[in-house]
Amino acid sequence: MIPLLMRDLPVPLRLVLTQVLVYRILIGHPKQPEIEKDLAKRKAGFRGELALRNFVKQLPQEKYVIFHDLQLEYNGFHFQIDTLLISRNGILIIEAKNIAGTLIFDNQFNQLIRVKPDGTEEIFEDPRVQAERLRILLGRLLAKYGMNFLPIDQLVFFSSTKTFLKSNTNDPNAFKKVCKSRDIFKKIETFENTYNQPRVDEETIYKIANFLLSHHTPQKINILKEYGLTRNDIRSGVRCPDCLHIPMVYDRRSWICPICLYTSKDAFIDSIRDYFLLINSSITNAECRSFLHLPTVHTAQKKLHLLKLPYEGEKRGRLYFPLLEWEPQNIMATLENEQKYANFLIKG
């Protein structure tokens, strides 16, 4: 089989939006601790997906068609698969988790209990149940369109080396579809041994892969609504690219940070992008002037024209729209190299 990476791993849109929201929420806002906690969780989750991606890259290239972060819908229900492997023998769903500490699988209540160093407990949904649900939904979607040619199996992957897995029963099958990072190749080998006969030809594999790619449907996210926020909870002004202070001061065609004294003529670009991500999918001259703290409508007009944003309408009624690469489905496009992944994870 010709190796094919149908969809590489992007920085998740929800992570990008949460990061921007942390930058922009009013300092001291009651929701600030919750949002910062969610950001930490989402960064940890992305690290887990990235670790899984790096292991998958080591698989024999001739065997699989590979998807990362595949987002699908079935009967109005949106679901996301961290990594999907498709071979002529079968399909394997891999759900990535990055949770450190002692984790106890509660088989009675289908939950995962994390025991913290201070002895307190944190409850999660059992990821085995999550992975099984993904298997069922993917199977139903493929069957709905007559594409159910291959058996589907699932696996839960724990990326952290600081994870200790336990079960509250002696069930020998408790960890049958669970693995830590060092065991993933062994689990994939088990999958290959279980489904060891080709069931379809290469043409059918690519037919399934193209079907899934065409049905990839990124979820629309209104991050302010999810947290019960409005634009009044968001700090306006240009964000300093160096120390992240908001707002910078506009003076003589440049922005100056009053904290670190960083000076830039184009610092406003990221802040315009922040506006599109958090507040609205279009912006007027007046809104731009207000959000960037610009002195005149003419200055705002110059900045908008400088970006060459697409627009509709004329004069005061003109609406400006984000550049194609700023659209939500593109803002989290695959990063060019591993260092950029790392930089995003430590940024902010």
C-alpha positions in Angstrom: 0.0 0.0 0.0 1.2 3.5 -0.8 1.6 5.3 2.6 -0.8 8.2 3.0 -1.2 10.8 5.7 -4.7 12.1 5.0 -4.8 14.6 7.9 -1.9 15.8 10.0 -2.2 17.0 13.6 -3.2 20.7 13.9 -3.2 22.8 17.0 -6.8 22.4 18.1 -9.1 25.4 17.5 -10.5 25.1 21.1 -7.0 25.3 22.5 -6.2 28.4 20.3 -9.5 30.1 21.4 -8.9 29.4 25.1 -5.3 30.7 24.8 -6.6 34.0 23.2 -9.3 34.2 25.9 -6.7 33.9 28.7 -4.9 36.8 27.1 -8.0 38.9 26.7 -10.3 38.3 29.7 -10.5 41.1 32.2 -7.9 40.7 34.9 -9.6 39.5 38.1 -12.7 38.2 36.3 -14.5 35.5 38.3 -14.2 33.1 35.3 -10.4 33.7 34.9 -9.3 30.8 37.1 -11.6 28.3 35.4 -10.5 29.4 31.9 -6.8 29.2 32.9 -7.4 25.7 34.4 -9.1 24.6 31.1 -6.2 26.0 29.1 -3.7 23.9 31.1 -5.9 20.8 30.6 -6.1 21.5 26.8 -2.4 22.0 26.5 -1.8 18.7 28.3 -4.3 17.0 26.0 -2.5 18.4 22.9 0.8 17.2 24.3 -0.7 13.7 24.5 -2.0 13.9 20.9 1.4 15.1 19.8 3.2 12.2 21.6 0.8 9.8 19.9 1.5 11.4 16.5 5.3 11.0 17.0 4.8 7.3 17.8 2.6 6.7 14.8 5.2 8.3 12.6 7.4 5.3 13.4 5.0 2.7 12.1 5.8 0.9 8.8 4.9 3.4 6.2 3.5 0.9 3.7 0.7 -0.4 6.0 -1.6 2.5 6.9 -3.6 5.5 5.8 -3.4 7.8 8.8 -5.7 10.6 10.1 -5.1 12.9 13.1 -7.8 15.0 14.7 -10.6 13.7 12.5 -13.9 15.4 13.3 -17.1 13.8 12.1 -20.8 14.1 12.6 -23.4 11.3 12.8 -27.1 12.2 13.0 -26.2 15.7 14.4 -23.8 14.4 17.0 -20.2 15.7 16.6 -17.3 13.4 17.6 -13.6 13.7 17.3 -11.0 10.9 16.8 -7.4 11.7 17.9 -5.8 9.2 15.6 -7.2 6.8 13.0 -5.3 4.0 11.3 -6.8 2.3 8.2 -5.2 -0.8 6.7 -6.5 -3.4 4.3 -7.3 -5.5 7.3 -9.1 -3.1 9.6 -9.5 0.3 11.2 -8.0 1.2 14.6 -9.1 4.2 16.6 -6.6 5.5 19.1 -7.7 7.9 21.9 -4.8 9.9 23.5 -4.7 10.8 27.1 -2.1 12.8 29.0 -2.9 12.4 32.7 -0.1 12.0 35.2 -0.4 10.3 38.6 -2.2 7.2 39.9 -5.2 6.4 37.8 -7.8 3.8 38.9 -10.2 2.4 36.5 -13.6 2.0 38.3 -15.2 -0.8 36.3 -18.5 -0.6 38.3 -19.3 3.0 37.5 -17.3 3.4 34.2 -15.2 6.2 35.5 -11.5 7.0 35.9 -10.3 8.2 39.3 -7.1 10.2 39.6 -5.5 10.2 43.0 -3.5 13.4 43.5 -0.3 13.6 45.7 -2.3 15.1 48.5 -4.7 12.2 48.5 -7.7 14.0 46.9 -9.4 12.4 44.0 -10.5 13.7 40.6 -13.1 11.9 38.5 -13.0 11.5 34.7 -15.2 9.6 32.3 -13.7 6.2 31.6 -11.6 6.7 28.4 -12.3 3.1 27.4 -16.0 4.0 27.3 -15.2 7.1 25.2 -13.2 5.0 22.7 -15.9 2.4 22.5 -18.4 5.2 21.8 -16.2 6.5 19.0 -16.0 3.0 17.5 -19.8 2.7 17.5 -20.3 6.2 16.0 -17.7 5.6 13.3 -19.2 2.2 12.5 -22.7 3.7 12.1 -21.5 6.6 10.0 -19.7 4.2 7.6 -22.6 1.8 7.5 -25.0 4.7 6.7 -23.1 5.4 3.5 -22.4 1.8 2.6 -18.7 2.1 3.5 -18.6 -0.5 6.4 -16.1 -2.8 4.7 -13.7 -3.2 7.6 -13.8 -4.2 11.2 -13.2 -1.4 13.7 -11.2 -1.6 17.0 -10.1 0.9 19.5 -7.2 1.7 21.9 -6.6 4.2 24.7 -3.1 5.6 24.8 -1.6 7.2 27.9 1.3 9.4 26.9 2.7 10.4 30.3 5.6 8.4 31.7 4.4 9.5 35.2 1.1 7.6 34.9 0.5 4.6 37.1 -2.6 2.5 36.0 -4.6 0.4 38.3 -8.0 -1.3 38.3 -10.5 -1.8 41.1 -11.2 -5.3 40.0 -9.1 -8.4 39.0 -10.7 -8.5 35.5 -7.9 -9.7 33.2 -9.4 -7.7 30.4 -9.4 -4.4 32.2 -6.4 -3.2 30.2 -6.9 -5.1 27.0 -7.5 -2.0 25.0 -5.3 0.4 27.1 -1.6 1.1 26.8 1.1 3.4 28.0 3.5 5.0 25.5 6.1 2.3 25.6 3.6 -0.5 24.8 1.8 1.1 21.8 3.7 -0.9 19.2 2.9 -4.1 21.0 -0.8 -3.2 21.1 -0.8 -2.3 17.4 0.8 -5.6 16.7 -2.0 -7.3 18.6 -4.5 -5.5 16.4 -2.6 -6.7 13.3 -2.6 -10.3 14.6 -6.3 -10.1 15.4 -7.2 -8.8 12.0 -4.6 -10.6 9.9 -6.4 -11.1 6.6 -6.8 -8.4 4.0 -10.5 -7.7 3.5 -10.4 -4.9 0.8 -8.0 -3.8 -1.9 -6.0 -0.5 -2.0 -8.6 1.2 -4.1 -11.3 0.6 -1.4 -8.9 1.9 1.3 -8.6 5.2 -0.5 -12.3 5.3 -1.1 -12.9 5.0 2.6 -10.1 7.5 3.3 -11.5 10.1 0.9 -15.0 9.6 2.3 -13.8 10.4 5.8 -11.8 13.4 4.6 -14.8 14.8 2.8 -16.9 14.3 5.9 -14.4 16.0 8.2 -16.5 18.7 9.9 -14.7 21.0 12.4 -17.0 22.0 15.2 -18.1 25.6 15.3 -17.1 27.1 18.6 -18.4 30.3 20.3 -15.9 30.3 23.2 -17.5 33.4 24.9 -20.9 31.8 24.9 -19.5 28.6 26.4 -18.2 30.5 29.4 -21.2 32.8 29.6 -19.2 35.8 28.6 -19.8 38.8 26.4 -17.5 41.3 24.6 -17.7 43.5 27.7 -15.7 40.8 29.6 -12.8 41.1 27.0 -10.0 43.6 27.3 -9.6 45.7 24.1 -6.4 47.2 22.9 -3.3 45.9 21.1 -1.5 43.0 22.9 2.2 43.3 23.3 3.9 40.5 21.4 6.8 40.4 23.9 5.3 40.6 27.4 1.5 40.1 26.5 0.5 43.4 28.3 -2.8 45.0 27.1 -3.0 47.7 25.9 0.0 49.1 24.0 0.0 52.8 23.4 -0.3 54.1 19.8 2.2 56.9 19.0 3.5 58.1 15.7 2.5 55.1 13.6 3.9 52.6 16.1 2.6 50.8 19.3 4.7 51.0 22.4 4.3 48.8 25.4 4.2 50.8 28.6 5.6 47.9 30.6 8.5 46.5 28.6 8.9 49.3 26.1 8.6 46.9 23.1 7.9 48.9 20.0 6.2 47.6 16.8 4.4 48.9 13.8 2.5 45.7 13.1 1.7 44.5 16.7 -2.0 45.3 15.9 -2.2 42.3 13.5 -2.5 39.7 16.2 -5.1 41.8 18.0 -7.2 42.1 14.9 -7.0 38.3 14.7 -8.0 38.1 18.4 -11.1 40.1 17.5 -12.2 37.8 14.7 -11.6 34.7 16.9 -13.4 35.9 20.0 -15.9 38.6 19.2 -17.2 38.6 15.6 -16.5 37.3 12.1 -16.6 40.8 10.7 -15.4 44.2 11.8 -16.2 47.8 10.9 -13.9 50.8 10.9 -15.5 52.1 14.1 -15.1 48.7 15.8 -11.5 48.5 14.7 -10.8 52.0 16.0 -12.4 51.2 19.3 -10.8 47.8 19.8 -7.3 49.0 18.8 -7.6 52.3 20.7 -6.8 54.3 17.5 -7.1 58.1 17.5 -9.1 58.6 14.2 -11.3 56.8 11.7 -8.6 57.5 9.1 -5.9 55.7 11.1 -8.2 52.7 11.5 -8.9 52.7 7.7 -5.2 52.8 6.9 -4.6 49.8 9.2 -7.4 47.8 7.7 -6.3 48.6 4.2 -2.8 47.6 5.1 -4.0 44.1 5.9 -5.8 43.8 2.5 -8.8 42.3 4.3 -11.7 41.2 2.1 -14.7 43.5 2.5 -18.3 44.2 1.6 -20.1 47.5 1.3 -19.0 51.1 1.1 -18.0 54.0 3.4 -19.5 53.7 6.9 -21.4 50.5 6.1 -18.3 48.6 5.0 -17.6 45.3 6.7 -14.2 43.7 6.8 -13.7 40.0 7.0 -10.7 37.9 8.1 -8.1 36.7 5.7 -8.6 33.1 4.5 -5.7 31.9 6.7 -7.4 33.5 9.7 -10.7 31.6 9.2 -11.4 29.2 12.2 -10.8 26.1 10.0 -7.4 27.5 9.0 -6.2 29.3 12.1 -5.1 26.0 13.6 -3.6 24.6 10.4 -0.8 22.2 10.8 2.3 23.8 12.1 5.5 23.6 10.0 7.8 21.9 12.5 8.1 20.4 15.9 9.7 23.5 17.4 6.6 25.5 16.5 4.4 23.0 18.4 6.7 23.3 21.4 6.6 27.1 21.2 2.8 27.1 21.2 2.6 24.8 24.2 4.8 27.0 26.3 3.6 30.3 25.0 1.6 32.3 27.6 
